[in-house]
Amino acid sequence: MIEFLIGTSLAASAGLNAWMPLFLLGLADRLLPSVVLPASWSWLSSDLALSILGGLLLLEVVADKIPALDSLNDVIQSILRPASGGIAFGAGSGAQTIAIDDPAAFFTDNAWVPVVSGIAIALVVHIAKATARVAANTVTGGLAAPVLSTAEDGASFMLAITAIVIPVVAALLLVGLVIVVVVGARRLARRRREGGAGQSAGRVHT
């Protein structure tokens, strides 16, 4: 169960920012004695991987805060975020961490299951994020992009770091994130309907 919480939180983190969980997993494997990635994912902590992931993380953090460019970035990330989610779920759920003493006991005979699970979770989160961003940009003329992006980066970081260190807290954060997304989406949809109704009334009055 703990392994699933870790994998789910890391995959959700990837749905918000493709490179955040991978970079933090690599750093944790490199710097924390209590975290050991499975042999098949140990490349994440190599100098080359950390350098590339760090650069891509910085690029996404910047691009996602620029109106119009953020929407283009979301289109490109439609493939990258789910792929990252699959890697993050597989690496995180199979790692020896503070919360997991026997990673080999998780999905021993079906190594593909955590990867597919991570892809699906990250894709759902990505679709929700991209849809909400388009709606917010429409309502605010793009002014909301930097604020929303900063909040998403913060949520991605917190989900990933707590998944590695305190999985139960990560699960609570994930539930909170779902609630915020649902409430925010409903409010944006209502504002768009009200705005559309106001424009229609104005045309009829004219």
ZAMARGU-4260 file (C-alpha; in steps of 0.2 Angstrom, whole numbers, plus 5000, padded with zeros to 4 digits):
<rodrens>
0) 5000/5000/5000 | 5014/5012/5004 | 5022/5008/4988 | 5006/5013/4979 | 5005/5029/4988
5) 5023/5034/4984 | 5021/5029/4965 | 5004/5038/4964 | 5010/5054/4972 | 5026/5054/4961
10) 5016/5051/4945 | 5004/5065/4950 | 5019/5076/4952 | 5025/5072/4935 | 5007/5077/4928
15) 5011/5094/4935 | 5029/5095/4930 | 5037/5081/4920 | 5055/5083/4927 | 5052/5088/4945
20) 5049/5070/4952 | 5063/5062/4941 | 5076/5076/4947 | 5071/5074/4965 | 5072/5055/4964
25) 5089/5056/4957 | 5095/5068/4970 | 5088/5058/4984 | 5097/5042/4977 | 5113/5052/4976
30) 5112/5061/4993 | 5101/5052/5005 | 5108/5035/5012 | 5090/5029/5016 | 5085/5030/4997
35) 5091/5017/4985 | 5083/5016/4968 | 5081/4999/4959 | 5096/4995/4948 | 5085/4997/4932
40) 5082/5015/4937 | 5099/5020/4945 | 5103/5030/4930 | 5092/5044/4936 | 5106/5048/4949
45) 5120/5049/4936 | 5129/5065/4933 | 5123/5066/4915 | 5105/5062/4920 | 5104/5075/4934
50) 5112/5088/4923 | 5099/5085/4909 | 5084/5083/4921 | 5090/5099/4930 | 5091/5109/4913
55) 5074/5102/4907 | 5066/5106/4924 | 5072/5124/4923 | 5066/5126/4905 | 5049/5120/4909
60) 5047/5131/4925 | 5051/5146/4914 | 5041/5142/4899 | 5025/5137/4909 | 5024/5155/4916
65) 5023/5164/4899 | 5006/5167/4892 | 5003/5158/4876 | 5019/5148/4877 | 5012/5139/4892
70) 4998/5132/4881 | 5011/5126/4868 | 5021/5119/4882 | 5006/5109/4888 | 5004/5102/4871
75) 5022/5096/4870 | 5021/5089/4888 | 5006/5079/4883 | 5018/5065/4879 | 5032/5069/4891
80) 5022/5070/4907 | 5014/5053/4906 | 5030/5045/4901 | 5039/5054/4916 | 5024/5048/4927
85) 5027/5030/4921 | 5046/5031/4926 | 5043/5040/4942 | 5030/5027/4948 | 5041/5013/4943
90) 5056/5020/4951 | 5048/5027/4967 | 5037/5012/4971 | 5052/5000/4968 | 5065/5010/4978
95) 5071/5006/4995 | 5066/5022/5005 | 5063/5028/5022 | 5045/5020/5020 | 5050/5004/5010
100) 5062/4991/5017 | 5058/4977/5004 | 5054/4985/4987 | 5056/4968/4978 | 5039/4963/4986
105) 5030/4976/4976 | 5024/4970/4958 | 5038/4957/4958 | 5030/4947/4943 | 5022/4962/4934
110) 5035/4975/4932 | 5025/4984/4919 | 5010/4987/4930 | 5018/5002/4940 | 5024/5010/4924
115) 5007/5009/4915 | 4999/5015/4932 | 5010/5030/4932 | 5007/5034/4914 | 4988/5034/4917
120) 4989/5044/4933 | 5001/5057/4926 | 4990/5059/4910 | 4974/5062/4920 | 4983/5075/4930
125) 4991/5083/4915 | 4974/5084/4906 | 4966/5092/4921 | 4980/5105/4922 | 4980/5109/4904
130) 4961/5111/4903 | 4961/5122/4919 | 4975/5133/4912 | 4966/5136/4895 | 4950/5141/4905
135) 4960/5152/4917 | 4970/5161/4902 | 4953/5164/4893 | 4945/5172/4908 | 4961/5182/4914
140) 4969/5186/4897 | 4984/5175/4901 | 4988/5185/4917 | 4984/5170/4928 | 4998/5159/4920
145) 5013/5164/4931 | 5002/5162/4947 | 4995/5146/4942 | 5012/5139/4936 | 5020/5144/4952
150) 5007/5135/4962 | 5008/5119/4951 | 5027/5119/4953 | 5025/5120/4972 | 5012/5106/4972
155) 5023/5095/4961 | 5038/5098/4972 | 5029/5095/4988 | 5021/5079/4981 | 5037/5072/4975
160) 5048/5076/4991 | 5034/5070/5003 | 5032/5054/4993 | 5050/5050/4995 | 5051/5055/5014
165) 5033/5054/5021 | 5021/5045/5009 | 5006/5047/5020 | 5008/5066/5019 | 5010/5065/5001
170) 4993/5056/5000 | 4984/5069/5010 | 4992/5083/4998 | 4986/5073/4983 | 4968/5072/4990
175) 4969/5091/4994 | 4975/5094/4976 | 4961/5085/4968 | 4948/5095/4979 | 4957/5111/4974
180) 4957/5107/4955 | 4938/5101/4956 | 4933/5117/4965 | 4944/5128/4954 | 4937/5120/4938
185) 4919/5123/4943 | 4922/5141/4947 | 4931/5144/4931 | 4917/5136/4921 | 4904/5146/4930
190) 4913/5162/4926 | 4914/5158/4908 | 4896/5154/4908 | 4892/5170/4916 | 4903/5180/4904
195) 4895/5171/4889 | 4878/5175/4896 | 4883/5194/4899 | 4889/5195/4881 | 4873/5188/4874
200) 4863/5199/4884 | 4873/5214/4878 | 4870/5209/4860 | 4851/5207/4862 | 4850/5224/4871
205) 4859/5232/4856
</rodrens>
